[in-house]
Amino acid sequence: MIPENIDRKLVLKAIEEVKRTEIPKRRKSKKFDMKFEDNYFPPKYVISLANKYANGEELNPEGFSGGSESNDFLRALGFEILEKKFSKENCTAPRYELRKTTSSKVHHNERCPKCKETAKELLQKIYGKVEQNYKFQVGTHLEDFSNASCYSELKQIYKALQDYRGLRDFVKAKTLPNCDFFIPNPGLIVEFDESQHFTATRKITLEMYPNELGTGFSIKKWIELCEKINARDNHPTYRDEQRAWYDTLRDFLPVLIGLKPTVRLFARDFVWCSLDPENVSDVERFRSMITAEQRRTNDFPSTKIVLCMPNREQSDKDRSIWQNKVVEFAKNVAADLIVFPESYVECKFDCAASEVRKLSEKIGFAVLSGVHTEEGYELAVFCNPRPRTEETTEHLYIKHSSATRLAYEWPKYRGRDDRMFDPILFHGRKIGVMLCHDMFFPLIGNTLAKHGAEILVDLTGGNVNFQKWNNIVQARSLEIQGAFLCTMGYNPKGNGRSSCIAYENGRKVPFLIQSAGKTLESFEGPEPPGFAVVAIPCDHTIPEQKEQSFSNMIYTDITISFNKDREADLEIIKTNDEIRVSNHGKILHPDADHWVKTKKGNKIIGLFILPLKDLSDGTSILKKKPQSPIDFYFVLYCGEKLPLRTNSDLITFAKLRAIENRVGILILTDERREALKTTKYKNIQRFKEKNGVFGFNEECLGGPESVFSQSRNQGIAKKFKEKYLELLT
């Protein structure tokens, strides 16, 4: 087998060596030559020499074949292969013919360099910055991980590799060889596995992975490929053990240094270079492939979650009847978990776990339920009566906002290190939970995600501004690149709307609902009181159909211009890589805190400039606190290209940043200009340019400090501000 690390540059080095020396008689080719710059070279011999530059020794010709293997390998690197033809008159001087093929697929193989190049460009379209052949400064020897939490698992895997063929010394590199692709935001490794990775040794390692290890690929599928392909590479003798160990370390890197689960793509699964990075449909198709791999964590099937919306005015008898219908439905759809909204159970704090346990045992399902306590706390309590090995049995979370008593007041509260932020381990998923308005505060969701949550579930009271709730749920799912589910109660006498909401990676997830005695699929939640089931991960999601409309209001309180010939309170001009800001023609310079400030009357307008990639970071604005007071806050996200998947994603994030920070959001790219803000009701105002100028009113531009209230029943009280902001550190 030809080593994977031989690239075009090394082949060119081999060609130069052949030019300087003679070709050994036994290494001359019989049927094919490689043509390069009007010279002809024996393909197999060139590859053998190239291995010296890649791996320190000439590749044994008995370890790989001529013909198709060598020729296809070189063609994939862009070299021309010609077939030799000899005439009867002259059997020593060949004439060359380019072998005709009926399809370009004949010469396409898994080593196609264009495939990796295309994959990188597609990843850039989805995530922004992508590092190819990225080097992590991580060791490779077992003792390098002696202090790691996964040391015992790595030790068992390492010993199994040593015992397989008795090869003890297969680790040669001091640091881990480069990974194929690394995406800094969100911290994701993507590996492009060719056939030589699927060996008996790799199967040994995969079968020993612990259940709690998250992987962005199907372990089951990879084991099956190892059995089917059963590749062997004995040059050098220990190569299979070495490759399997390095792949294992890349899979464990998320645990070792805190990354997203490693994603692996099989090179032969698809002709990757057939995708066009400039085609939105192809980018979306590739994104679906990536997320499909990420969803396959530990090979658990989709987890079916029932979201319940009870009538809060029901009598105990009616509630019992309704609850029985929920259980019957859950059984019919083979559900795994039933979720009840905020305050579904009422009891004392110390009785919360036992009350939810009773409910779980009564209905025969794992339960996540909101609990209102007599002491004034709002809780989310999880109970799994039949946990699998290493699954969570019980979990408690306390609401951080809009309650009589908040988590910060709980005597045992430990801030960002509190166990309530640890994910619920259930059916191979890591579920983070929050309550109602907690979703509006970025550090709560961010802390849950940092603790490993891949699915977020919000238990809401009900009767809400539904569009506002929908905006937040969609954006948070995009922010964590996972699923966000919300269910809520219903008061028939109240205002607002109640339903359930489900998004995965910014896209709508379908519900299974009951209608007229039938189970139907719908992308809209049922009317309350009701219930619906969602399957996570979901095989088919759809983008949000409704684009944020423009406001018909015209304001002149604060004006913003992106045109050099249009006067405004903030004139923002982008030239090459520089941003110039002025106020009615007067150049403004950033203060020491990097905020650009200008006065309008007796009020201060402040502008902070961030790269466009930071739009997906919920902490970026909170980290930029000005050193002097500002009355009206604006944040400009600027970049040459949109590093997000679609323009719709950009607007989704912009709405979230405006709502959670109470700032005016400005976006300036080569492709578009946007200006929007929120109202006091957290509705979005998206403004149109009028004569080259965007106009804002002064409402809800008070910045992150203004989100804190006087009362703990309305968001987070000012007295708890510092405790909340400790989650940022």
Residue, then its C-alpha position, 0 to 999 in steps of 0.5 A: m500500500i502506498p503511504e498516504n503522506i506522499d504528496r506531489k511535492l515529494v514526487l517532484k523531489a523523486i523526479e529530480e533524483v531520477k534525473r541525477t541518477e540512473i534508473p536501475k534496470r530492474r526498476k524500469s517500467k514495462k507498460f506505463d510511464m509517467k510524463f513530466e516536462d517532456n521526460y518519461f519516468p517509471p511510475k512505481y520507481v518514482i513512488s518508491l523514491a518519494n517515500k524516502y522524502a516522506n518516511g525516510e526509506e525507499l518503499n519496497p516495491e513488493g509492498f504495493s503494485g504497479g499498474s492501477e494502484s501506482n498509476d491512479f495514485l500519480r494521476a490523482l496528484g496531477f501527473e500524466i500517465l501514458e501507455k507504452k506501445f512498441s512496433k514490430e519494427n522497433c521493439t526498444a523505442p516505445r511510442y506513447e498513447l494516453r489511454k482513453t476512458t469512457s468516464s472520468k470516474v475511472h481515474h478518480n480515487e480516494r487520494c484525489p487532492k482536489c477532494k481535500e481541497t474542495a472539502k477545505e473550501l466547503l468547510q470555510k463556507i460553513y465555519g469561516k477560518v479553517e486550518q489544514n494540516y494543523k499541528f497540535q502540540v500534544g505528545t504521543h507517548l502514553e506517559d504524556f497522558s498520565n494526568a488525563s482523565c482518560y488515561s486508564e482508557l488510553k492505557q488499555i488501548y495502548k496495551a491492546l495494540q502492543d499485544y496484537r502482534g507483539l510490537r512494543d515500540f511503534v510510537k516514533a513521533k514526539t508530538l501528534p502528527n498533523c490533523d487534516f483540518f482544524i476549525p478554531n471556531p467552534g473547535l472542531i477536528v475533521e479527518f479525511d480517512e482513506s482506506q489504509h486507516f481501516t485495519a485490524t488494529r484500528k478495529i481493536t481501538l474502536e471496540m475499546y472506546p468508552n461509551e461516554l466518548g463523544t465522536g462525530f462519526s459512527i463507531k459502528k460503521w468504522i468498525e464494519l469498514c475495518e472488517k470489510i477493507n482490512a488494510r495492511d501496511n507493513h512498511p515499516t512493520y509497525r505502521d498499522e499499530q502506529r496509525a491506529w494509535y495516532d487516530t485514537l489520540r485524535d479521537f480523544l483530543p476533545v477530552l484531552i484539550g476541550l474540543k467538539p467531538t472529532v468528525r471523520l469522513f470516509a474518502r470513498d463515501f463520496v466524490w467530494c470534488s464533484l461539489d462546488p463551494e460556490n454553489v449554495s445547494d452543494v454547501e448545504r449538502f456538505r453541511s448536512m453530511i458533516t452534521a449527519e456524522q456529528r449526530r451519530t455520537n456513539d451510534f445511539p439511534s435518535t432519541k425521541i423526546v415528548l414535549c408536553m403543554p398542559n392546561r394550567e387551569q385543569s382540575d386534578k382529575d382532568r390533568s390525570i386523564w390528559q397525562n394518561k393520553v401523553v403516556e399512551f402516545a409516548k408508548n405508541v411512538a416508542a419515546d425515550l423521555i417525557v418533558f413537562p414545562e416549568s412549575y408542572v410539579e409543586c412541592k417543597f425544595d427538599c421533596a422535588a427529586s422524590e416527587v419527580r421520581k414518583l411521577s417517573e415511576k408512575i408513568g414508566f418513562a424517564v422524566l424532565s419536569g419543571v418544579h415550583t417550590e414553596e420556598g420560591y425557587e423554580l427547578a428543573v428535575f430529571c429522573n431516569p428510573r432505569p439508567r444504563t451504565e454511566e447514564t444520569t439517574e437524577h439531575l437538578y437545575i435551579k432557575h437563574s432569572s425571573a423567579t422569587r428566589l434565584a440560583y445565586e441565593w441557593p446556599k450550595y451554589r458554586g457558580r460555573d463549577d456547579r453540577m447543575f451545569d453538567p449535562i444529563l447523560f441519556h441515550g448517548r446524548k448530553i442534555g443541558v437544561m434551563l428554565c424560561h427566561d434563562m435562555f435570554f442570558p448568553l452566559i447560561g447557555n454558554t456555560l451549559a455548552k462548555h460543560g458538554a451539552e449538545i442538546l439544550v431543553d428549556l422549560t417555559g411557563g407559557n403564554v409568551n411572545f411566541q416570535k420572540w421565543n422562536n428567535i431565541v430558540q433558533a439562534r441558540s441552536l445555531e450557536i451550539q450547533g446542536a438541538f434546542l427544544c422548548t416546551m411550555g404550559y398554557n393558561p387559557k385566560g392569559n395573553g400570548r401563545s403557547s406551543c413547543i419549539a424545536y430547532e437543530n443547528g438553526r433549522k426547524v425540526p418536525f414534530l409528530i403530533q396527534s390529530a383526529g386520531k392519527t399521528l402526523e408529521s408537522f413543522e408547527g407545534p400543536e395547539p395546547p393543551g397538547f403534546a408532540v414528539v421530536a427525534i434528535p438527531c433528526d434526519h430531515t430539517i428545513p430552514e426557517q421559511k419566514e425572513q425577518s421583515f423590515s420595519n416601516m418606521i423611520y427614525t432620525d434620533i441616531t443615524i448611521s451611514f456606510n457611504k462616504d458622501r452621506e453625513a450621519d452621527l456615525e459614518i463608517i467607511k471600509t477601505n481595504d482592511e481598515i475601518r474609518v469612523s467619523n461624525h458628520g465629517k469629523i474623524l473619530h479615534p478609538d479610546a484606550d478601551h477601543w470604543v469609538k465614542t461621540k456626543k449627540g447633545n448630552k448623550i454618548i454614542g459608542l461603537f465597538i468593531l468586531p470581526l464578523k466571525d465573532l457574531s457567533d460568539g455569545t460572549s464577545i460583546l460582554k468582554k468589551k466593557p467600556q471604561s467610561p459611560i455610554d448611553f447608546y451602544f452599537v456593535l459593528y461586525c465587519g468582514e470581507k466574506l460571510p463565514l456563516r452558512t447563509n445570509s439567513d444565519l447572519i440575521t439569526f445571530a444578529k437578532l440574538r445579539a441585539i436582544e441579549n445585549r440591548v445594542g444596535i447591531l451593524i453588519l458590513t460585508d462585501e455582500r450586504r449591510e444590515a442594521l437592527k435592534t430590539t424593542k422593550y418587548k424584545n421584538i426585532q426592528r430591522f431597518k432599511e437604508k433611506n438615502g444611504v442612511f440607517g435611522f435608529n430610535e433611542e429605545c433599548l440601546g443601553g448595552p449589556e448593563s441595562v439588561f439587569s433589573q431592579s426585581r428578581n422576578q424580571g430577569i436578573a436583579k442588579k444585586f446578582k449581576e456580578k455573580y452572573l458575570e462570573l460565568l464569563t471567566 
